Every structure is written in structure tokens, then in C-alpha cells.
């Protein structure tokens, strides 16, 4: 059984939109892209690399996949994170993309997305990490497919933008299983659902 881990950069008010680049996602008139970059430190980097060491694949939505596919293959071959990202199996959820996908080790998921992901969870191997992919994450939350959340909470309030947990999300109780502070005030928090959930 493989676990689905949702890993997200978040602000204190729960915004996950466009953490890495000003032009990453301007939908809805969002003007704060790239808000995460100044908070990176060695603790952050070490924690991320440890997480990737436990990762056997990434589950991505179309927008995040296209952003990553345009960036990571162009990075130097001796960049350890680039080598990891390029080498991992990628599972891509999209209704508009078609195979073959350009980025190596990429498989398309379409149609019965929840059913396909349940089948993927039944395979053997390391955990599957979801990064970004805000719309896909809403599907995973709705269909109770998330095994853990790794939330990197930044000391920043934006007041606007797409949030991880949106209006209408079912009441779900979580338990904290790990907490790592960084030198820049980011808290890297890992939660697991406790099994209770309300419609």
C-alpha cells in the first residue's frame, strides 16, 4: 500500500498559490507570486531532501506538471534535486494532455481519477508526493485519498489567493506527527487524518 503525501508551501492564511515565481499562476488577479523564495534555508533544504528520499513518485496536476517539466530537465545534471525530480516517476492528472508526455518517466491519469489513484495506492513502493497541484488536491481531499499533509507554513499573510482548504471542505480532524522549525520562521508540519470525517 502506497501513501499519498500532500506537500504544500502555505502562508499563515492558508494560501498555496504561486509560491515559486511571480508568473507561476496569476489567475484571479493574483499579484503575490514568488512569496516563498526568501524563506529558504539549510533546514528547509535538508528536510525537503529527506522527504524526497522517501518518495517513489510524484502525483501532479497539469499546471504544476507543465511548470516542472519546463524547469527541471533544463537544470545542471549535477544538481541533486534536479536529478531526483527528473528520475522520479511522475503521475499526471489531466483532461487535456495526451501521451506520450515530454518529461521522462511520466504517466497520464484521466477518466476515473479517484479510481486510478486508488489503484495506484494499492501498488507496492515508496510514498507518492503531491506538490502544488491545487485543483488535484481538492479531488484528493474530497475523495479521502490523502494519507498525510506535509505543510510548510510561512510567517506571511497575503489576504488573497487560492487556499489549500477551501470553503465546503468536509470537517476532517488531523493529528500532528512531526514539527520542524526553520531559521526563517517557517514551520514544517506533518499531519495525518485521524480517521474521523464529516460530510
C-alpha positions as CSV (number, residue, x, y, z in Angstrom):
1,X,0.0,0.0,0.0
2,X,1.5,3.3,-1.0
3,X,0.8,6.5,0.9
4,X,-0.3,9.8,-0.8
5,X,1.5,12.8,0.9
6,X,0.3,16.3,0.0
7,X,3.3,18.6,0.4
8,X,2.5,22.3,0.2
9,X,4.1,25.7,0.8
10,X,1.4,27.7,2.7
11,X,1.0,31.2,4.1
12,X,-0.4,31.7,7.6
13,X,-3.8,32.4,6.0
14,X,-3.6,29.1,4.0
15,X,-2.7,30.5,0.6
16,X,-0.8,28.0,-1.6
17,X,-1.0,29.9,-5.0
18,X,2.2,30.6,-6.9
19,X,4.9,30.2,-4.2
20,X,7.8,29.9,-6.5
21,X,7.6,32.5,-9.3
22,X,5.8,35.8,-9.9
23,X,4.3,34.4,-13.1
24,X,3.6,30.9,-11.9
25,X,-0.2,31.4,-11.5
26,X,-1.7,34.8,-11.9
27,X,-5.3,33.5,-12.2
28,X,-7.9,35.5,-10.2
29,X,-5.6,38.6,-10.5
30,X,-3.1,37.1,-8.0
31,X,-0.1,39.5,-7.8
32,X,2.0,37.9,-5.0
33,X,3.7,35.1,-6.9
34,X,7.1,34.1,-5.6
35,X,6.3,34.7,-2.0
36,X,8.2,31.6,-0.7
37,X,11.7,32.1,-2.1
38,X,13.1,34.4,0.6
39,X,12.3,31.9,3.3
40,X,14.6,29.0,2.1
41,X,17.4,27.9,4.4
42,X,19.5,24.9,5.1
43,X,17.0,23.3,7.4
44,X,14.3,23.7,4.7
45,X,16.6,22.1,2.2
46,X,17.6,19.2,4.4
47,X,14.0,18.5,5.3
48,X,13.0,18.5,1.6
49,X,15.8,16.2,0.5
50,X,14.9,13.8,3.3
51,X,11.3,13.8,2.1
52,X,12.3,13.1,-1.5
53,X,14.5,10.2,-0.2
54,X,11.2,8.6,1.0
55,X,9.4,9.4,-2.3
56,X,8.9,6.9,-5.1
57,X,6.8,9.1,-7.4
58,X,5.0,12.4,-7.8
59,X,1.3,12.9,-8.4
60,X,0.8,16.2,-10.2
61,X,-2.0,18.3,-11.8
62,X,-1.5,19.6,-15.3
63,X,-0.4,23.2,-14.4
64,X,2.2,22.1,-11.9
65,X,3.4,19.3,-14.2
66,X,3.9,21.8,-17.1
67,X,5.8,24.2,-14.8
68,X,8.1,21.5,-13.5
69,X,8.6,19.9,-17.0
70,X,9.7,23.2,-18.4
71,X,12.2,23.8,-15.5
72,X,13.8,20.6,-14.1
73,X,15.1,19.0,-17.2
74,X,17.0,22.2,-18.0
75,X,18.9,22.2,-14.7
76,X,22.5,21.1,-14.4
77,X,23.0,17.3,-14.2
78,X,25.0,17.6,-11.0
79,X,22.1,19.4,-9.2
80,X,21.0,16.7,-6.7
81,X,17.4,17.9,-6.5
82,X,17.1,18.2,-10.3
83,X,18.5,14.6,-10.6
84,X,15.9,13.4,-8.1
85,X,13.0,15.3,-9.8
86,X,13.9,14.1,-13.3
87,X,14.4,10.5,-12.2
88,X,11.2,10.1,-10.2
89,X,8.1,8.5,-11.7
90,X,5.5,11.2,-12.5
91,X,1.8,10.5,-12.5
92,X,-0.1,13.4,-14.2
93,X,-3.8,14.1,-13.9
94,X,-5.2,16.0,-16.9
95,X,-8.1,16.0,-19.2
96,X,-6.2,18.0,-21.9
97,X,-2.8,16.4,-22.1
98,X,-2.1,13.3,-24.2
99,X,0.6,10.7,-24.2
100,X,3.5,10.5,-24.7
101,X,4.3,13.2,-22.2
102,X,7.5,15.1,-22.7
103,X,9.1,14.8,-19.3
104,X,10.8,11.4,-18.7
105,X,9.0,8.8,-16.6
106,X,5.6,10.4,-16.9
107,X,2.3,8.6,-17.0
108,X,-1.1,10.2,-17.7
109,X,-4.1,9.6,-15.5
110,X,-7.5,10.6,-16.9
111,X,-11.1,9.4,-16.8
112,X,-11.9,7.9,-13.3
113,X,-9.2,9.8,-11.5
114,X,-10.2,8.7,-8.0
115,X,-10.4,5.1,-9.1
116,X,-7.0,5.3,-10.8
117,X,-5.4,6.8,-7.8
118,X,-6.9,4.2,-5.5
119,X,-5.4,1.5,-7.8
120,X,-2.0,3.3,-7.6
121,X,-2.2,3.3,-3.8
122,X,-2.6,-0.5,-3.9
123,X,0.8,-0.9,-5.7
124,X,4.0,-1.5,-3.8
125,X,6.7,1.1,-3.4
126,X,7.7,4.3,-1.6
127,X,5.2,7.1,-0.9
128,X,3.8,9.3,-3.6
129,X,4.2,13.0,-3.1
130,X,1.8,15.7,-4.4
131,X,3.3,19.1,-4.8
132,X,1.3,22.2,-5.7
133,X,-1.5,20.9,-8.0
134,X,-4.2,22.8,-6.2
135,X,-7.2,21.6,-8.2
136,X,-6.0,18.0,-8.0
137,X,-5.6,18.3,-4.2
138,X,-9.2,19.3,-3.9
139,X,-10.2,16.0,-5.6
140,X,-7.9,14.0,-3.3
141,X,-9.3,15.7,-0.2
142,X,-12.9,15.2,-1.4
143,X,-12.4,11.5,-2.1
144,X,-10.5,10.8,1.1
145,X,-7.3,9.8,-0.7
146,X,-4.7,11.8,1.4
147,X,-2.7,9.8,3.9
148,X,-0.7,12.8,5.2
149,X,-0.1,16.5,4.8
150,X,3.4,18.0,4.9
151,X,2.7,21.7,5.3
152,X,5.4,24.3,5.2
153,X,3.7,27.2,6.9
154,X,5.4,30.6,6.3
155,X,5.2,33.6,8.6
156,X,3.3,35.6,6.0
157,X,-0.3,36.7,5.4
158,X,-1.3,37.6,1.8
159,X,-5.1,38.0,2.3
160,X,-5.8,36.8,-1.2
161,X,-5.1,33.7,-3.4
162,X,-6.1,30.1,-3.7
163,X,-6.2,28.2,-0.4
164,X,-5.4,24.6,0.3
165,X,-8.5,24.0,2.4
166,X,-11.4,25.8,0.7
167,X,-15.0,26.6,1.6
168,X,-17.0,23.5,1.5
169,X,-14.2,21.1,2.6
170,X,-15.6,18.4,4.9
171,X,-14.7,18.6,8.6
172,X,-11.6,16.4,9.0
173,X,-9.6,16.0,12.2
174,X,-5.9,15.7,11.9
175,X,-3.1,14.7,14.3
176,X,0.3,16.3,14.3
177,X,3.1,13.7,13.9
178,X,6.1,15.9,13.2
179,X,7.2,19.6,13.5
180,X,10.4,21.2,12.3
181,X,11.1,24.9,12.7
182,X,13.5,26.7,10.3
183,X,15.7,29.7,10.9
184,X,13.4,31.9,8.8
185,X,10.3,31.2,10.8
186,X,8.8,28.5,8.6
187,X,7.2,25.6,10.4
188,X,7.3,22.3,8.6
189,X,4.3,20.4,10.0
190,X,3.3,16.9,9.1
191,X,-0.3,15.8,9.9
192,X,-2.2,12.6,9.4
193,X,-6.0,12.3,9.3
194,X,-7.3,10.7,12.5
195,X,-9.9,8.7,10.6
196,X,-12.9,10.8,11.6
197,X,-14.6,12.9,8.9
198,X,-17.9,14.6,8.4
199,X,-19.7,15.1,5.1
